[in-house]
Amino acid sequence: MASEHEPLTFTTFVISLATTAAIHFGDVPDPAGGAVEANLEGAGQIIEVLGLLEEKTRGNLTLEERQLLEQVLYELRLRYVQVDQGGRRIIEP
């Protein structure tokens, strides 16, 4: 049975997790329900998962994969602090 979806890569996995964090921050609408209310705890859990992924894959990623993961983590951690301090959404729905 042929799949219509591209195979899952490390890059698409990281981007998927980052998108989920953006939904939790309330920066993008939830595709399932359209809700944009911030869920800081959920975003924090995604950041922890990505941090664990960074730790456990250290030395096993390509340069591009490592740079992507580092950049995504940097941006999500920065956004976490912004939201925690009452920051506004970056993208308005």
VENRAJO-V138631 format. One record per backbone hydrogen bond with DSSP energy under -1.0 kcal/mol. NH is the residue of the N-H (numbers start at 1). CO is the residue of the C=O. Records with the same first field share a line. If there is no record, write none. Layout:
NH=CO  CO
//
This chain:
13=9
14=10
15=11
16=12
17=13
18=14
19=15
20=16
21=17
22=18
23=19
24=20
25=21
27=22
30=35
34=30
39=24
43=39
44=40
45=41
46=42
47=43
48=44
49=45
50=46
51=47
52=48
53=49
54=50
55=51
56=52
57=53
60=57
66=62
67=63
68=64
69=65
70=66
71=67
72=68
73=69
74=70
75=71
76=72
77=73
78=74
79=75
80=76
81=77
82=78
83=79
84=80
85=81
86=83
87=82
//
